[in-house]
């Protein structure tokens, strides 16, 4: 009887993807475009192969996802590139999009229309594998061309064993959060590497800082292989009709640790801010969603407010890399989290009934 229940449960679970412990996990129900199938493929390495206008008609074809050994390249270790052309619907332009490239063995860089949107692992001479990490990279708004040809280019390095885009879902998804902001913050922030506590100040002049997209790893925006301290700053306005609400600041997921300041005052932190360089994090702070209560009277509705986020990254990807990014009322936060807990408890009860 338990075996029958287990089989029925797994069928429902795998087909509907009802349960998820991740704040921003995508599933088949929210997929906008399926990228599984034939891609263009070329052995070797050339930075020009990321360019959207490159003529790849004479490239080989390879099925994605699969190891390139199974597709006719046995024993190959080294660099190779994948390319995929697709049409983007104009209906996607206002959505928060994720490019899921599945599992890649060993290291990768992923480009959309010639722009780097994500990377995992490290290429030689400082090779680091990320073969067991699922690649899900945000697509910045405005990067896709509506109702026209768009190109994904994936640079892959395999050190040994099997290689390539090997497994997992491959597609473009609409990002879904379990907590939804009532007020979205701007997507372009000011960014600077280093550490200076004066950078939390409301009056600090950050006009010479670099503009970066949030959320996105800083490695994808000109700071490749950087580990250490960095700061984000953004100015935003809150409508006056929120002045009597209890509000919560959502800063998404930060790799690895953060201290978050609103109008010069610290409103929250997650993880230690080390005095000395760390090799890698000991915990899972990088995967925790940041949600911080805003003290009464600190936010100024109808006026400019300044949010400053101090970040320390130990290794691999760094920065504010995932959402949600915004402000929500405490009532809506409780409502969304209550729904999440109900789903989680429902799942736990079924598991207990099956195995106990």
Secondary structure, DSSP 4 states (H G I P E B T S, - for coil): -HHHHHHHHHHHHHHH-----STT---GGGEEEE--EEEEEEES--GGGG-TT---TTSEEEEESS-TTTTT-TT--EEEEEEEEEEBPGGGTTS-EEEEEEEEESEEEEEETTEEEEEESB-TTS-B--TTSEEEEEE-TT-S-BTSEEEEEEEEEE-SSS-EEEEEEEEEEE---SS--SEEPPSEEEEEES--GGGG-TT---TTSEEEESSS-GGGGT-TT--EEEEEEEEEE--GGGTTS-EEEEEEEEESEEEEEETTEEEEEES---SS--SS-SSSGGGSEEEEEPPTTTS-TTSEEEEEEEEEE-SSS-EEEEEEEEEEEHHHHHHHHHHHHHHHHHHHHHHHHHH-
